[in-house]
Amino acid sequence: MKTSKNKLVDLEVFIDKKYGKRGSKKRETFEEGYETFKLGVMLQEMRHQHNMTQEQLAEKCGTTKNYISRIENDASDIRLSTLMRIVRDGFGQHLKLSVGA
C-alpha cells in the first residue's frame, strides 16, 4: 500500500490506520466482511476448478442459482449447514474449519 507521500506501508499498518486496531468495533466489522468475501471467492474458485456453472452447482446441492450467486458476490449470509452441503454435495469434499487469532 502507498501513502499520499508514495511511501510503501505494511498492509497491517494500513488497515490499522483505516479501521482501527484489532478488537475495535470498526475493525471487527471489517474483518468479518473480509472473511465473508473470501468465502465467496473460494466457492467461486472451486466451482471454476470443477468446470461448473452456478446453475449446475445449485442443482447438485439443492439450492438456487441466485443463492449461489449471492454467496459468491458477498450479498448473502450463509448457514454453516448450507455451506457444508454445498461443499459435500456440490464438490464431493468435506469442509474443515479452524479457529485462530
Backbone bond lengths (Angstrom), bond angles and torsions (degrees), N, CA, C in turn:
res aa  C-N    CA-C-N  psi(-1)  N-CA   C-N-CA  omega(-1)  CA-C   N-CA-C  phi
1 M - - - 1.442 - - 1.524 109.05 -
2 K 1.314 116.86 144.96 1.459 121.25 177.73 1.519 109.74 -110.72
3 T 1.318 115.49 145.11 1.449 120.27 174.46 1.518 107.76 -91.37
4 S 1.319 117.21 -179.88 1.456 120.48 -179.19 1.526 112.21 -64.65
5 K 1.320 117.97 -18.78 1.462 121.87 178.35 1.521 111.08 -94.80
6 N 1.337 117.24 13.74 1.459 123.85 179.70 1.519 113.67 61.03
7 K 1.312 117.23 30.25 1.457 121.67 174.53 1.517 108.36 -99.73
8 L 1.321 115.95 134.58 1.453 119.41 178.38 1.524 109.91 -72.48
9 V 1.332 115.14 139.44 1.457 120.64 175.61 1.525 108.33 -128.35
10 D 1.300 115.81 153.52 1.451 122.57 177.16 1.534 109.50 -62.65
11 L 1.331 116.95 141.94 1.465 120.99 -179.54 1.520 111.58 -57.27
12 E 1.326 117.23 -42.12 1.461 120.85 -179.59 1.532 110.73 -61.78
13 V 1.330 116.75 -39.67 1.469 121.20 177.97 1.525 109.84 -64.86
14 F 1.320 116.47 -42.86 1.466 121.30 178.35 1.533 110.96 -60.33
15 I 1.331 116.21 -46.66 1.467 120.44 -179.49 1.522 110.39 -65.58
16 D 1.337 117.25 -40.28 1.474 120.68 176.61 1.526 110.71 -57.47
17 K 1.322 116.45 -43.42 1.472 120.18 -178.45 1.526 110.93 -67.87
18 K 1.316 116.09 -41.93 1.463 119.85 -175.29 1.527 113.24 -77.96
19 Y 1.348 117.08 -38.62 1.465 120.61 -172.68 1.524 113.95 -117.67
20 G 1.309 117.99 -4.86 1.455 121.10 -179.19 1.513 111.53 92.90
21 K 1.303 115.53 173.59 1.463 122.23 -178.90 1.532 110.18 -72.63
22 R 1.335 115.24 156.83 1.464 120.35 176.31 1.527 109.35 -56.00
23 G 1.306 115.89 137.71 1.456 120.93 -178.34 1.520 112.94 102.75
24 S 1.336 116.35 -22.22 1.466 118.55 177.62 1.526 108.74 -76.05
25 K 1.321 116.38 153.42 1.464 120.71 -177.14 1.528 111.89 -59.10
26 K 1.330 116.78 -45.25 1.468 121.02 -178.71 1.526 110.47 -62.78
27 R 1.328 116.87 -41.55 1.470 120.50 -179.23 1.522 111.32 -68.52
28 E 1.313 117.15 -41.70 1.467 120.26 -179.97 1.528 110.64 -64.33
29 T 1.321 117.39 -38.30 1.466 121.14 176.37 1.517 110.13 -62.02
30 F 1.331 116.31 -43.63 1.463 121.32 177.22 1.526 110.67 -60.85
31 E 1.325 117.43 -48.50 1.469 121.86 -177.32 1.526 110.85 -61.76
32 E 1.324 118.25 -42.14 1.460 121.62 178.96 1.527 110.71 -63.28
33 G 1.312 116.49 -43.01 1.460 120.67 178.00 1.515 111.93 -63.15
34 Y 1.313 116.40 -38.77 1.458 120.90 179.53 1.524 110.86 -65.89
35 E 1.320 117.37 -41.17 1.463 120.50 178.47 1.528 110.77 -64.10
36 T 1.314 117.25 -39.86 1.459 121.29 177.68 1.524 110.52 -63.88
37 F 1.328 116.21 -42.62 1.461 121.58 177.02 1.527 110.29 -59.64
38 K 1.339 117.09 -46.28 1.471 121.01 -179.25 1.522 111.17 -61.19
39 L 1.324 116.95 -39.33 1.454 120.78 179.19 1.530 110.79 -60.25
40 G 1.326 116.23 -44.41 1.461 120.27 178.65 1.521 112.14 -62.70
41 V 1.326 116.72 -41.44 1.464 121.38 179.03 1.526 110.28 -65.81
42 M 1.336 116.84 -42.27 1.463 120.29 179.11 1.524 111.26 -62.13
43 L 1.323 116.75 -42.56 1.459 121.11 178.94 1.524 110.16 -62.18
44 Q 1.312 116.27 -44.72 1.465 120.67 179.55 1.533 110.93 -63.01
45 E 1.320 117.40 -42.47 1.469 120.48 178.77 1.524 111.36 -63.60
46 M 1.327 117.02 -41.56 1.465 120.18 177.88 1.527 110.24 -62.77
47 R 1.311 115.89 -41.54 1.466 119.97 179.77 1.525 110.35 -62.36
48 H 1.317 116.80 -43.18 1.470 120.48 178.88 1.527 110.87 -65.72
49 Q 1.323 117.64 -39.61 1.470 121.20 178.36 1.525 111.23 -61.79
50 H 1.321 115.75 -30.47 1.468 120.47 178.88 1.534 111.96 -93.24
51 N 1.331 116.15 9.07 1.472 122.08 179.11 1.524 112.13 50.30
52 M 1.323 115.00 48.68 1.459 120.69 -178.23 1.524 110.15 -117.60
53 T 1.308 115.82 147.13 1.452 121.04 170.78 1.520 108.19 -85.38
54 Q 1.312 116.50 167.43 1.460 119.93 175.94 1.525 109.90 -60.96
55 E 1.296 116.02 -38.93 1.464 120.60 -179.55 1.530 111.02 -64.29
56 Q 1.333 117.51 -42.50 1.463 120.59 179.08 1.528 111.22 -64.04
57 L 1.340 116.06 -43.44 1.460 120.08 178.34 1.526 110.55 -62.13
58 A 1.311 116.51 -45.46 1.464 121.15 -179.37 1.526 111.07 -59.43
59 E 1.323 116.08 -42.69 1.461 120.50 -179.60 1.530 111.10 -64.10
60 K 1.328 117.06 -40.48 1.464 121.10 -179.12 1.524 112.47 -66.13
61 C 1.326 117.11 -32.16 1.471 118.50 -174.41 1.526 113.07 -111.34
62 G 1.313 117.50 9.88 1.455 120.68 171.71 1.514 115.55 74.67
63 T 1.324 116.55 37.29 1.457 120.41 175.70 1.526 108.48 -133.28
64 T 1.309 117.75 -165.61 1.461 120.32 -177.59 1.522 111.19 -110.23
65 K 1.317 115.42 157.15 1.464 121.64 175.80 1.520 109.69 -58.56
66 N 1.315 116.78 -40.57 1.451 122.17 -179.93 1.530 111.20 -59.85
67 Y 1.326 117.31 -40.78 1.465 121.07 179.91 1.523 110.53 -66.99
68 I 1.327 117.37 -44.20 1.470 121.11 177.28 1.524 109.34 -59.68
69 S 1.307 117.47 -43.75 1.468 121.74 178.84 1.519 111.57 -61.38
70 R 1.316 116.63 -43.08 1.468 120.24 179.78 1.515 111.80 -64.08
71 I 1.326 117.68 -37.60 1.471 120.58 177.00 1.517 109.84 -66.31
72 E 1.319 116.61 -47.75 1.463 120.82 -177.65 1.524 112.22 -63.72
73 N 1.313 116.90 -28.79 1.465 120.88 -177.84 1.523 112.55 -101.74
74 D 1.320 116.58 17.97 1.464 122.46 174.04 1.527 112.90 58.75
75 A 1.327 115.79 34.62 1.458 119.13 -178.42 1.523 112.24 -110.83
76 S 1.323 116.96 6.48 1.456 118.74 -176.82 1.519 110.17 -148.03
77 D 1.328 116.42 136.85 1.452 119.97 169.73 1.521 107.22 -72.56
78 I 1.306 115.86 152.62 1.459 119.58 -179.29 1.525 108.89 -128.35
79 R 1.307 115.52 136.57 1.459 120.50 176.29 1.522 108.65 -75.64
80 L 1.314 115.72 146.80 1.459 120.77 179.26 1.524 110.78 -58.34
81 S 1.309 117.58 -42.15 1.470 120.43 -179.31 1.530 111.13 -62.97
82 T 1.322 116.82 -35.55 1.466 120.69 178.00 1.517 110.32 -69.38
83 L 1.322 117.14 -43.33 1.467 120.84 178.39 1.529 109.90 -61.49
84 M 1.320 116.60 -42.44 1.465 120.02 178.83 1.526 110.52 -61.76
85 R 1.313 117.15 -41.09 1.471 121.42 179.60 1.527 111.03 -65.89
86 I 1.334 117.31 -40.63 1.464 120.72 179.27 1.525 109.90 -62.88
87 V 1.323 116.48 -46.02 1.469 120.45 -179.02 1.533 110.51 -66.04
88 R 1.333 116.86 -43.76 1.465 121.38 -177.81 1.532 112.13 -70.83
89 D 1.341 116.32 -55.80 1.462 120.03 -173.92 1.531 112.52 -80.63
90 G 1.310 115.78 -32.84 1.462 119.18 -177.57 1.510 113.70 -81.38
91 F 1.349 116.39 -36.45 1.461 119.91 -174.62 1.524 114.15 -120.12
92 G 1.341 117.42 -5.16 1.454 120.45 -179.89 1.521 112.84 67.78
93 Q 1.322 117.12 30.81 1.460 121.63 -178.81 1.523 109.60 -125.88
94 H 1.329 115.72 176.03 1.464 120.97 178.81 1.516 109.12 -117.15
95 L 1.307 115.77 141.30 1.449 122.50 179.02 1.523 109.12 -82.03
96 K 1.321 116.91 131.71 1.460 122.00 175.78 1.520 107.46 -118.64
97 L 1.323 115.81 133.97 1.453 121.39 179.98 1.513 110.05 -114.20
98 S 1.318 115.69 152.12 1.460 120.03 172.34 1.517 108.29 -141.92
99 V 1.298 115.07 156.08 1.442 120.82 179.21 1.525 107.02 -119.93
100 G 1.316 116.89 134.89 1.454 119.92 -179.48 1.506 111.05 -157.37
101 A 1.281 114.31 174.19 1.463 120.67 179.71 1.506 111.00 -83.66
